[in-house]
Amino acid sequence: MEKFSQFRDRGSGISPFLPVTTPSSLLGTLFHAVVFVLRLPFFLTFAAAYFLLLQHLSFLPLVARKLFLWFLLTIPLVWWVDLQLDGVKRGALSQQPRSRVPHPRSIIAANFTSPLDALYLAAVFDPIFVASHPSSRKVRRISLWSAICAALSPSAQLLDLAEWEAQNGSDLTDLRALVARHPNRVIAVFAECGTTNGKGILPLSPCLLTAPAESAIFPVSMRYTPPDVTTPVPAHGWFFVSGWAGFLWKLLGRPTHCIRVRIAEGVYNTTVAANGISEAHQELGQRGEGRGEDEPTPEEQRLLDQIGEALARLGRVKRVGLTLRDKKAFVAAWTKRR
């Protein structure tokens, strides 16, 4: 893949946008094909039943919805085999207070690698999902299905900020308003704004800076074995069909998948004032300095760096300097090559 060497991070040499492939023998491929054919009808039928009907039944209790989602994960044998809290010894999870894990009025800042990310978070935490932009403090509430599709769809986050804001219009809000509106729910943000192959952490969206000071932000890392269920290349046009077909082949054709989840200690937004606006931004506005409205101040950037470092440490990867502009160029080169 030397042709795509320009999309390696200069500091670490990591290529976060290249698809991950797992070699397989002819016999292994035939076995995967049989498993895929056996599972596909059950998976598609149950997924259609849940997203078209069951999730819209208001009388359905939360525990039932979570069970349906866990059953959907069980069909391809996606196992939650390892959960760790950062700084907590194994075997001591049950002794930790409820505040040590995402809880109502808190925010999940998760890495983004696969459609399974949103499905797993929904099955465990039942959060409100939001779409974010790498240059905006605004977010847009989306459904679980939209969050799943975002991992393989032509990403709206690759659009210019003005175009993204024009498309979403009155649907845009911020994390502070969402927490106030839904005090009994967790908010989930994929702050990288686009998927990677899980080998690096992209710069985070400034939307996290609108979190209320009293709401804990939990960096959550999810890694998969085998890692080929990651979807760093979006699917569009002809690749929309091949992208989803390829993902389902890897998901349903493998005998089993394992999720390793790491949750860091909650981080609090100490940069925000009582009115929800950064004190540093207020000061800069009073002094008339020409800083963009959504551009982080040095203090705010330190908060984003702290969350990014936590995600990198949990996933045992490194932060990269590549952005979604680089991903857009990579996708164009990859599509042309294909």
N, C-alpha and C positions, 0 to 999 in steps of 0.2 A: 504493500500500500504506500510505496514511496511517492506515488503520484499525489497523495493527499498529505504530504509531510508539512505543507504550509499551514495545516490545521492542527498541528501539534503545539501544545503550550511550550513556549520558549524556555521557561524556567525549569519545568519538570519533564518535558518530553512526552506528556500524556496526550492521547488523542481521544477526547471525550465523546466524539460524534460518530466514530466508526462502529458499525454493528458488530456484535460479538457472535462468533460462530463456534460450534462445538463439533469436532470431527466425529464421523460415524462410519462404521463398516457397512457393507452391503446387507449383511444379515441383520445388523442393528437397524438399518433403514426400513427393511421389511417388517421388523417387529414394531417399529414406531408407526408404520402405516396401518397395521392391524389395530393397534391401540387407538390410533386417531379415528379410524372408521367406527369403532365400537363406542367411543365416547362422544363424538360430534353430535349425533341426534339428541342425546340426553342433555348435553350442555346447551345447545341452541334452544331446545324446547323450554328448559327451565329458565334460561336467561330471558327469553321472550315473555314467558309467563310472569316473571317477577317485574321486569321493567315496563311491560305494557299494562299489567293489571294489579299485581299484588302490592306494589309500592304506592299505588294510588288509593288503597283502601284505608280510609282514615281511622276505622275502628280497629285495625290490626295493631296489636301492642308492639312496642319497641323490641321486646325480646323475640317475638315471632319474626320480625323483619331481619334481625341479626341472625337468627337461625337459618332463614332462607339464604342469606348471603354466605354463611359458613357452608351450607350444603352446596352452593354454587362453586365455592372454592374446593370442596371435597371431591367433586367429579373429576378434575384433573389431578387430584391428590396433592394439593398445595398445603403443605404442613407448616404450621407455626412452631418451629422446633426450638427456637432460642430467643428468649427475651431477657434483656439486661438493662438495668438502670445504671447510668454512669456513676461510678464511685460506690456502688452497692455490691457487696459480695454475693456470690451465688448462694441460693438457699435462704436469703434474707429478704426476698421481695415481699413476702406476705407481711413482714413486720414494718414495712414502710407506710407512712401516712398517705391518705388519698391525695394530698397536695403534691406528692412527688411524681405523679403521673398526670397527663392531661385530664382536666376536669372542667365543669361548666365555668364559663367566663375566661377560660384560658385559650391559647392559640397554639396550634401545631405548625411548625415550620419544617416541612418534610422535604427530603430530596425527591427528585422526580426522574424515574427511570422506566416505568412500565405501567400499563393499564391496571396491573394488579395492585399498585400502590393505593389508588383510591378505593378499590374493592376491599382491601384489607383494613384500611382506616375506617371505612363505613361499618364493617362487621364488628370492629372492636369499640370504636369511640362514637359512632353515629354523628360525625361532625357536619357543620355547614361548610361546603366547599366554595371557594372563591377563585376566580381567574384574576391574575395579576399581570402587570406590564413591567418590563425591566427599567422603565424610565418614569413611572408614575406612582404616586402614593394612593391612587384610587384602585378599587377592586370591584369586581362584579360577581354577585352571587350566581352560582351555577348548580345544576343538579348532579347527582352521583353519576348518571349516564354521561353527562357532558364532561365531567372530570375524567371518566374512563376514556372517552373518545379523544380528549385533548392529548393523550399520550401518543396517538397515531394520526391525528387530524392535521391538516395544514394549519399551523399555529397562528392564531390571531396576534400572538405576542411578537411575531416577526414583522408586524406592520409598523409603520411610523406612528408615533404617539398621537399626533393629531388625527390620523385616520382611525386609530383604535378608539379614541374618545368619541369621534363622530359616529362610529358604528354602535357604540354602547349607550351613548347619550345619557338619559335620565336613570339608567340602570346602575350607573357608577355610584359607589359610596366609599366608605373607608372602614377600617377594622374597628375603630372606636364606636362608630354608629351601629355596626353589626352587633358588637358585644352588648351595647345598651339595649338594642332591640330584641336580642335573644339571650337573656342572662342565664338561661338553663342549658345552653348548648356550647359545644366546643367549635372553634373556627379552624379550618384546615387550609393552609396556604402552601402551594408548591412554589416557593419563593425564587427558584431558579428560572421560572417562567417557561421553561422548555425542557424536554427530556435529554438525558445523556445515557451513556452506556454504563454508568455507575463507577467509572474510574476517576472522576474528578468532580469538584463542586464549582459550579458557575457563580459569577457575581450575583448577589441577591437583590431582589426588588426593594426599593425604598418604601413599599406599602407597609412593611413591618414597622416602620417608624410612626405609624398612626395608631399603634396598639395603645390602649389606655395604660397608665402607669401601674395600676393595680392588677393587671392581667399578666400572668406568667406566659412567656413564649417558650415552648418546649421544642428544641431541635430533635427531630426523629429521623433516624437512618434506617432504611430497609434495603437489605441485600438478598440476592436470590442465588440458589444453587440448583441446577446449573444456571449460569448468568446470561444465557442466550435469550431469555424472555424479556430482556430490556429492548426498548424501541427508540433508539436515538434518531432514526430517520423517519420523518412524518410521511404519511401515505396520502398522495393526491393524484388525480387523474387515473391513469392505468395503475399507478402505484398504490392507489387507495385499495383496490381489490387485492393486489399482490401483497401489500403491507399487512392487511388484516389476515389474509390467508396464511402468510408466513408466521405471524404471531400465533394464530390458532394451531398451526402445525407444531410449533415448538411447545406450546402450552399443553395440548391434548395428546401429542405423540410421545412425550416423555413419560416414563412410568411414574415419576414423582418429582415434586419441586419442594424446596425448603426455603422458608423465610427466616432471616436473622434480623431481629429488630433491636435497635439500641435507642434509648431515650436519655437525653442529657438533662441535667438539672435546669429548672426554669430560669429564664433570663427576663429581667424587668426593664421596661423602657424608661430609663431615668432621664431621658432627654425631653420628655413631653411635659408641658405645663398643665395647669388645671383646666385650661380652655381647649386642650388637645392640640396646641400648636407649640412647636419647639421654641424654647426660650431663646436659643441661638438664632433661630429664624426671625423672631420678633426683633431682636437686637439689630440684626443685619438690615431688616426692613426699616427700622428707625434711622439707621445710619445711611440708608439709601444705596447700599452696595448692590451691584448687579448680579446676584446669584439667582439661578433659576429656581422657580417655586419648588420643584421636586428634587433638586440636587441636594444631597446630604451635606450637612455641615461636618467639620472634622469630628465633633463629638458623636454625631449620629452615625458617621461612617465607622467609628470604633465599635458601636453597637452591632452594626451589620457584620463587621469583621468577626466579632465575638461569636455570633450565631453561625457564620460560615466556618469558622475554625472548629466549632463544636461538631458540626455535621461532618467535616473532614476527619476529625479524630474518631468519631463514632464509626464511620465507614472505612477507616484505615486507608484513606486516600488523601489527595492533596487538593487544595484550591487551585483553580486555573484562571488565567487572565483572559481566556477566550470568552466571547460574549455571543448573544444570539445573532448579532450581525455576522460573526464568523460562521455560525451554524447555517445561516441563510445562504452564505456563499458556498459552504460545504454541500448543502442539499442540492444546490444548482449543479455543482460539479459532479456529485454522485449520480444524480438523475441523468445528466448528459452521458456519463460513462455507461450507465445501465442501458 
